[in-house]
Amino acid sequence: MNFITPAASVLREYFSDPQTNLRMLLTRFLENYPGSDKNALTRTVYGVMRKDIALEHVIGLFLKNKNVAPDTATYIFLKIAVFLLLYSDSYPEYAVVNEVVNAVAKKEKPFVNAVLRQMLRRKQEIQNTLNRSENLSLKFSVSALLLASLEQVSASTEADLEYLDREPVFHLRCNPKQMTMDQARQILAAAGIPCRELPQLGCFETAAAGQVLEKPEQLSGFYVQNTGSQAVSLLAAAAAKKSVCDVAAAPGGKSLTLACLRPDLKIWASDISPQRLRLIEQNIRRLHLDTLSPFVADIFKYPQGMETADLVIIDAPCTSSGTLRKNPDLKNKIGKETIEKNARQQRLMLASVVERFPHARWLYAVCSFIHEESEGVVEKVAAARGLQAVAIAAILEKYGFRIKNSKYGCYLLPSDLNNDLFYISLLEPK
């Protein structure tokens, strides 16, 4: 169990600045981590964040002073121990307790040992209480704000929270001009990648993303894209006529998939970040997608020359609340101030492309289920600019997505396609 102390190191750095992107922090740490237990380390770090609210509640049961938390380093080790004891069957209880007690500072050992021994005596009671709790925020370790937002769009809130509480799966696509699905299946099998085929989407699903990243040469013909994001490309493929402008494209998944689905289209993919745009350029070369042209552009100062685009895709920056499975640190991080700031920026971005491309259709998407940055954005811009919604539900349902219709678009809800939660709206002039 040598991963416990490194996991604590990652979490200590994260909690010193909770606005840090946990996924990027962990990725950087693992690049220089010499141990062979990277998977255990990763699952522990993400597991603690996935259950953080519940872990703090459980630890609080055994504190003499309920209003004073232990020092940060001790608290993190306690969270790791409680997570492994309550939510993992991979390690013996005595080993978890011994490893964590040995890892904490000398003066904290009696305290940590006492807390964990007391918790183990009440383990079954605590698990039953958490599992049966009517407080969904506690049961699924999600903030009250996100819970209220999900309740606005889902009639199956508890089932959907359970879905968002799982470990993520990832989806692999390839350029059908480079390889057939049969060839792709054989390559994945030869690489030892366990996967499930989603024939209606033309992609594969795997929980072994780490193994994929470890074999870049053998799997160079594939790229990762969640099925929720693919839904945007599927809609774009159905709505576009001759040319498309993806105005906030990086890292490029939607443009790449659209180029694979509709090789007849001319696609411009822009982003304000040259560094992020290089990811698109690399994928274009790797996947041989010569109908896709990337360039740097500010959405508010868009250059001349793309006026012929009949469809504009704007996947606006958002809270990413729909991606809680792979970003569990967001479960208790997203606040009203961030949402309001995002919503203002999203309205400005959508209004800007509507003005810049007055004769096109506009496909607005966010990987969020929060009303203020999804339907709320579209509603205000559509009313101010005289726009109307194009029906998209039938297209999404044809592929097997579970949706919730709204006035101006659709929410992608949890489904058998293992998609992140998205909001998508297709608009046109009245």
N, C-alpha and C positions, 0 to 999 in steps of 0.2 A: 504493500500500500504506500509506495514511495511518492505517489501522486498527491497526497494530502497537503504537504507543505508547499509544493509548487502551486497547487490550486488556491491555497490561501494567499500566496504572493500575488497572483493575478487579481483575486477579489479585493485584496487590500489596496492595490493600485486603483482599481475601479471605484471603490467606495471613497477614496480620497478626492475623487472628482466624478460624481455620478453622471455628469453630462458627457463623459467619455463614451465612445462607441465600444461596447463590450466585445463585439465580434472582431473589430479591428485590433483591439488590445490583445485579445487571445491569439489571434493569427500571428501578430508580431512576436509574442512570447513563444509560441510553438516553433517558429522558424529557427530559434536558437536553443530549443529545449533538447537535451541529449537523451532523455529517457525514452523507453520503448512503450510507455503506458500513456501515450498521448490521448487515446480514446477515453480512458478512464478519467484523465484530467479534464478533458473537454466536457464530458457528461456531468462531472461533478460541478464544474463552474456554472454551466448552464442550468443544471438542476437546482442549485442553490438560488439562482436568480428566478427560476420558474416558480419556486415555492417560497420566496423570501417573506411574504406577508405571513404565511402560516408558520414559518420557522421562527419568526420574531414572536408570534403569539405563543408558541409552545415554550420557547425559552423563558418568556415572561412569566409563565406559570411557576417557575422555580426560583425566581429572583426574590430576595427578601425585600428589597426596595424596588417596587414595580416601576418607579419613575426614573430610575437611573440604570442605564444599560452598562454592561461591562465595557472595558476599553476595547478599541476597535479590533486589535489583533486577536484578543481572546474571543470576542463576539463572532468573528469570522470563523474561527476554528469550531466554536459551538454550533454555528449554522451548518458547517460541513458535516459535523458528526450527527446532528439531528436529521439532516437530509438523508444521509446514508442509512441511519437506523430506521427511519420511518418510511422511506420511499425506495430503498434499494434492497434487493435480496442477494446481492453479489458478494457480500463480505460478512464474516461472522461478527456478531455483536461485540464479543470480547476484543476482537482485533481492532475494530473501529474505536472503541473506548481507549484501548491501550495506545494506539497510534496518536490519537488526538491529545491525550493527557501528556504523552511524551513530547509532543510538539510545542505545547504552550510554555510560557515563561514559568520558571520554578515556583514563584510565589502564587501563580494562578492554578497550579496543578490540583490542590485539594478542592478548590472551588469548582473547577471543570469536572473533576471526577465525581463530586457530589451531585452536580446537576445531571450528568448523564446517567448515573446509577438510579437517581430518583425517577428520571424520565423512563428508563427501561422498566421499572416496576409498574409504571402506568401506561406502558406503550400501547397495549390493546385498547384501553379506555380512550386514550388520546386519538388513536386512529379512527375509532368508531365515532367519536365526537366530530372530528373533521369531516369524515365521509358523510355523516348524516346532518351536518349543519345546514340550517336554512339561510345562513349568511353566505351568499354565493361569493361575495368579495373575499371572505376568509377561506372558504372551501377551495376556491380556484386561485387564490393569491393574486387577485386582480383589483385594481383601484376602483373605488365607487364610481368615479367619473367614466371609466371605460365600460363598467357594467351598465350604467345608465344609457350610454351610447348604443351598446349592443342591443339592449332591450327595445330601443326605438325601431330597430330594423328586423329583429328576429323574434319569431313566435316560439322558438325552441332554444331559449337563452341558455339553459343549463347544459343541454346537449352540445351546443355550440361552444360554450366555455370549456367543456371537457375536451373538445376537439382542439381548441387553441392552447390547451395545457399539455398537449403531447409533444414529443420530440418531432422535429420536422422531417419531411422527406423531400427529395429533390428530383427534378425532371431533366432528362437528357434529350436533346434534339440533334438532328444532323441535317445536312443539306441533301435532299433526295436526289439531286443531280450528281452527288459524289458517291452515295451508297444507298442501296435499297434497304427496306426494313429487315429483310432476311440477312443481308450482309451486316447490318448494324447489330442485330441479335447475336450473330456469330462472333463479332469482335468483342462485344460485352462479355459473352460467355468465356471467350479465350482469356480475357483480362480478369476473370473471376469476380465480375461485378454482379451481385444479385439484383435482379430488377423485375419489374412488372411492366408488361406492354400495355399502352393505352392506344389501341389502333384507331379510335375515332379522332384522336388528336395527332397521331403520327409521331408519338414520342414514347419514352420509357421513364419509369419511376423507380427511384432507388433510395434507400436509406444510407447507402455507403458512399456518401459524397467525399469523405476523406480518401477512400481508395481511388476514386476517380481522379482527384487532384494529385495523387502520388504517381499517376501513370499518364503524364501529359503527352508523351510521344505516341504511346500505343492508342490513346483515345483522342488524338488531335482532331478527328473529324466530328467531335461532339461539342456542344456547349450547353450550359445549365440555364434553364428558364422555368420558373414555376408555372403551373397550368393557369393560374389566375392571370398572370402577365400574358400568357399565350392567348387568352380570351380577347385581349385588346387587339392583337394581331389578326385573329380570326375575323373579328368585326371589321377591321380595316380592310382585310382582303375582300370581304363581301361588299364594302361600301365604296372603295376606290374605283376610279375609272382608268386614268392613264398615269397620274403622278401623285406622289404623296410627300409631304414635308413633316418630318418628325422633329419638333422644335426643342425638345429637351431629352435627347435620345440616349445619352450615356447611362449605363454601360452598353446599351445597344441591342438588348435582346429582342425588343419588339420590332425594330427595323430588320434585324437578321431574319426573324421568323417570317415577317411579311415578304422579304425578298425571296425566301424559300417557297412560300405559298403562291406568290404571284411574280414569277420571273419576268413577266411582261411589263411590270411597272417600273417607272423611273422614281427612285426614292432618294430624297435628300435628308440626311441625318445630321442635325446640328446640336451643339452643346456649348455652353459658355466656358467650360473648363477644357483647356488643351490637353491636360494630363488624362482626364477621363475620356476624352475623345480618342486618345491613342489606343484605348482598349477596343473601340469599335474598329479602328483601322487594322489592328492586329487580327481581329476576328474576320474581317472582310478578306484579308489575304489568306488566312488559314482555311476559310470555308469557300473561297473562290466565288464571292458574290459581287460581280462587277457591275450590277445595276444599282448599287448602293453607293452614294457619294457623301462622305462626311466632311464637315467644315466647322470651324469655330464661329459662333454667333451669339450675340446677346438677344434674348427674346424681345427686349424693349427697343432694340435698335437693329431690327432685322434687315439684312441687305436686300438689295434689288435682285431680281432674276428668277424668283420662284413663284411668280404670280400665277403661273399656269397650274399649280398644284390644286387638284380638286378635292383633296382631303388633307387636313392638318391634324396630326396627333400631338396632344399635349398631356404627357404623363407628369403631372405637377409634383414638385417636392412636397411631402406631407409628413405627418407623424409616424407613418408606417404602422398604424395600430393593427392592420390586418395581417401583419407578419409576426405576431407574438410567438409563434412556435419556434422560429429561428432567431428571434430577438426578444427573449424573455425579460431582459432588463427593462423593456418598455412597459411592462405590466403595471409598474408603479412609478413611472417616470413622467408620463405625459400629463401636462397641466393645462389649465385654461389659458394661461398667457401664451403658451406655445401654439395652441390651437387657434387662438385669435390672430396671432402674428401670421401663421400659415395661411389662414383664410383670406386675410387682406392681400397677401402676396399672390395667392392663387387667383383671386378675382382680377387683379391687375394683369396677370399673365394671360388668362383666358380672354379678357377684354382686348388685350394688345394683339393677339393673333386674329381675333375676329375683325379688328380694324385693318390689320395688315393683309388679310386674305378675305376680302368681303364676299367673294363669289364661291368660296369653298364650303365644304362641310367640316365640322370641328368635332374631333373625338377626344373628349376629356376623360381622364382616368386618374384615380389615386388608389394606392393600396391601403385604404382606410375605410372604416365603417362609421366614422364620426361625422354627424350631419353637417356641422359647420364648414368642413373642408370638402364635402362631397356634394350632396344635393343642394345645400345652402349656397355654395359658390355658384353653381349652375343657375339656380333659381334667380339670383340677383342679376347676373350678367344677362341671362336670357330676357328678363323683364326690361332691362335698361336698353338692350340692343335689338329688341324685336325678333328674337329667335324662337324656334320651336323644336321639340324633340322628335327624333326619328325612332320608330319602334325597333327595338333590338332584342326583345325577350325571346322571340321564336328562334333566332339564330343561336343564342346562347344555350337554350334548352335542347336544341338539336344535338349539341355536342355533349350533353349530360350535365351541364352546370345547374346547380340549385340556385335560384334567384329570388330576390324580393323586388317587385316592381315599385318604382316611385314615379312621380309626375314627369320627371325629366330624364330618367335613366333606370338603371338596375344596380342592385347590390348583389355581388357574388357571395353567397353564404357557404359554409362548410359543405363539402360534397364528397362523393366517392372518388372524385378526381384529385383529391388532396390539394386543392387550391388554397392559396392565401385569400383573404377576404379583400374584395375590390369594390369600388364604385366606378361605373362606366356610363357615360352619356354621349350620344351622338346628336349633334345639333345642326340645324340648317336655317337659312333665312326664311321668314314667313312669306 
